[in-house]
């Protein structure tokens, strides 16, 4: 099993001033095989709390300076998972988060899972033969098409043909489970 933290859409310092304390606490308590960052850091210093993990980062449409140097998309494989995973912010998909367009993007890149952001709303959804995972916004900021308005992130466990995804949200000064799904791809 490969255990992965999925997080993005921070928008620091323009829409949010800092990372939520409950997320920072989780980073201290938990271990991950990989961290996938869906973009919209805005500035690369946002990555500091994740440095102890093996990170893969894509750029978002709002990234500036060094953050613009990250690739638009990355195709991933995990040793114990049978399918490829596409990490892609979601820029250029209109309407934002459109499931069939995200599915097409995944398939065009040979992936059966697409990890995306851009909408600021958490989603775990299988569309025909492709699993879409969107962790929402780590800082809870609203985006161009809205959003949930509270900080969210995901932990995904990839094994064989199954993915267990847990979306976490901040609640008071802690975090709890917002949504949990186990899906066969």
C-alpha positions as CSV (number, residue, x, y, z in Angstrom):
1,X,0.0,0.0,0.0
2,X,1.2,3.5,-0.8
3,X,-0.1,6.2,1.6
4,X,-0.3,9.7,0.1
5,X,-1.2,13.1,1.4
6,X,-3.0,15.2,-1.3
7,X,-3.1,19.0,-0.7
8,X,-3.2,22.2,-2.6
9,X,-4.9,25.5,-3.4
10,X,-3.1,27.4,-0.6
11,X,-3.1,30.8,-2.2
12,X,-0.7,32.1,0.4
13,X,-0.1,35.1,0.9
14,X,-2.8,36.7,-1.3
15,X,-6.0,35.0,-0.2
16,X,-4.8,33.3,3.0
17,X,-2.1,34.4,5.4
18,X,-0.9,31.0,6.7
19,X,-1.4,27.2,6.7
20,X,-4.1,26.0,9.1
21,X,-2.7,24.7,12.4
22,X,-4.6,21.4,12.3
23,X,-2.9,20.6,9.0
24,X,0.5,21.4,10.4
25,X,-0.2,19.2,13.4
26,X,-1.2,16.3,11.1
27,X,2.1,16.7,9.3
28,X,3.9,16.3,12.6
29,X,1.9,13.2,13.6
30,X,1.6,11.3,10.4
31,X,3.9,9.6,7.9
32,X,3.3,9.5,4.1
33,X,5.1,7.7,1.3
34,X,4.4,10.6,-0.9
35,X,2.9,14.1,-0.8
36,X,1.1,15.3,-4.0
37,X,0.6,19.1,-4.2
38,X,-2.0,20.2,-6.7
39,X,-0.7,23.7,-7.2
40,X,-1.7,27.3,-6.4
41,X,1.0,27.6,-3.7
42,X,1.5,31.2,-5.0
43,X,5.0,31.2,-3.4
44,X,7.4,28.2,-2.9
45,X,7.9,28.9,0.8
46,X,4.5,27.3,1.4
47,X,6.3,23.9,0.8
48,X,8.5,24.2,3.9
49,X,6.2,22.1,6.2
50,X,6.2,19.3,3.6
51,X,10.0,19.1,3.0
52,X,10.4,16.0,5.2
53,X,8.3,14.0,2.7
54,X,8.8,12.9,-0.8
55,X,6.9,15.6,-2.7
56,X,5.5,15.9,-6.2
57,X,4.3,19.4,-7.1
58,X,2.5,20.8,-10.1
59,X,1.9,24.5,-10.8
60,X,-1.4,26.2,-10.6
61,X,-2.7,29.2,-12.5
62,X,-2.0,31.6,-9.6
63,X,1.6,30.5,-8.9
64,X,4.4,33.1,-9.2
65,X,8.2,33.2,-9.3
66,X,9.8,29.9,-8.6
67,X,6.4,28.3,-8.2
68,X,5.8,28.8,-11.9
69,X,8.7,26.5,-12.6
70,X,6.8,23.3,-11.5
71,X,5.4,21.2,-14.4
72,X,1.8,21.6,-15.5
73,X,1.2,17.8,-15.0
74,X,3.1,14.8,-13.7
75,X,2.3,11.1,-14.5
76,X,2.9,8.9,-11.5
77,X,3.1,5.2,-10.7
78,X,3.2,3.5,-7.3
79,X,4.8,0.0,-6.9
80,X,1.7,-1.6,-5.4
81,X,-1.0,0.1,-7.5
82,X,-2.0,-1.2,-11.0
83,X,-2.8,2.1,-12.7
84,X,-1.1,5.4,-13.5
85,X,-2.0,8.6,-11.7
86,X,-2.1,12.0,-13.3
87,X,-1.4,15.0,-11.0
88,X,-2.8,18.1,-12.7
89,X,-4.0,21.4,-11.2
90,X,-7.0,21.8,-13.5
91,X,-6.1,24.9,-15.4
92,X,-7.8,25.1,-18.7
93,X,-10.7,22.8,-17.7
94,X,-13.9,24.8,-18.2
95,X,-16.2,24.7,-16.4
96,X,-13.8,24.2,-13.6
97,X,-13.7,20.6,-12.4
98,X,-15.9,19.3,-15.3
99,X,-15.8,15.5,-14.7
100,X,-15.9,14.4,-18.3
101,X,-13.1,16.8,-19.3
102,X,-11.0,15.7,-16.3
103,X,-11.6,12.0,-17.4
104,X,-10.5,12.8,-20.9
105,X,-7.3,14.5,-19.6
106,X,-6.5,11.4,-17.5
107,X,-7.1,9.0,-20.4
108,X,-5.1,11.1,-22.9
109,X,-2.2,10.7,-20.5
110,X,-2.7,7.0,-19.9
111,X,-4.0,7.4,-16.3
112,X,-7.0,5.9,-14.5
113,X,-6.8,8.3,-11.6
114,X,-6.5,12.1,-11.8
115,X,-5.5,14.1,-8.8
116,X,-6.6,17.7,-9.4
117,X,-7.4,21.0,-7.7
118,X,-8.5,24.4,-8.9
119,X,-12.2,24.2,-7.7
120,X,-11.4,24.6,-4.0
121,X,-14.1,21.9,-3.4
122,X,-13.2,18.4,-2.3
123,X,-14.4,15.6,-4.6
124,X,-13.9,11.9,-4.7
125,X,-15.8,10.5,-7.7
126,X,-15.5,7.7,-10.3
127,X,-16.5,8.9,-13.7
128,X,-17.0,5.7,-15.9
129,X,-13.5,4.3,-15.6
130,X,-11.5,7.2,-14.1
131,X,-11.2,8.2,-10.4
132,X,-11.1,11.9,-9.8
133,X,-9.6,13.1,-6.5
134,X,-9.7,16.8,-5.5
135,X,-8.6,17.6,-1.9
136,X,-10.3,21.1,-1.9
137,X,-8.4,24.1,-0.6
138,X,-5.9,23.5,2.2
139,X,-6.6,27.0,3.6
140,X,-10.3,27.1,2.8
141,X,-10.1,30.1,0.6
142,X,-12.8,30.6,-2.1
143,X,-11.8,30.3,-5.7
144,X,-13.1,31.6,-9.0
145,X,-16.0,29.2,-9.0
146,X,-16.7,29.2,-5.3
147,X,-15.4,26.4,-3.0
148,X,-16.3,24.8,0.4
149,X,-15.0,27.7,2.5
150,X,-13.2,25.5,5.1
151,X,-9.7,24.0,4.9
152,X,-9.7,20.5,3.5
153,X,-7.1,17.9,2.4
154,X,-7.0,14.2,1.6
155,X,-5.1,11.1,2.5
156,X,-5.3,8.4,-0.2
157,X,-4.2,4.8,0.2
158,X,-3.4,3.1,-3.1
159,X,-3.3,-0.7,-3.2
160,X,-3.8,-3.1,-6.2
161,X,-6.9,-1.7,-8.0
162,X,-8.4,0.1,-5.0
163,X,-8.0,3.6,-3.6
164,X,-9.3,4.6,-0.1
165,X,-9.6,8.3,0.1
166,X,-10.3,10.2,3.3
167,X,-11.0,14.0,3.1
168,X,-10.2,15.9,6.2
169,X,-11.5,19.3,7.3
170,X,-10.6,21.7,10.0
171,X,-13.2,21.8,12.9
172,X,-12.6,24.3,15.7
173,X,-8.9,23.9,16.4
174,X,-8.7,20.3,15.2
175,X,-9.6,18.2,12.2
176,X,-12.1,15.5,11.5
177,X,-13.2,13.3,8.6
178,X,-15.4,15.1,6.1
179,X,-15.8,12.2,3.6
180,X,-14.4,8.7,3.2
181,X,-14.6,6.4,0.1
182,X,-13.0,3.2,-1.1
183,X,-13.2,2.9,-4.8
184,X,-12.0,0.2,-7.2
185,X,-10.5,1.6,-10.3
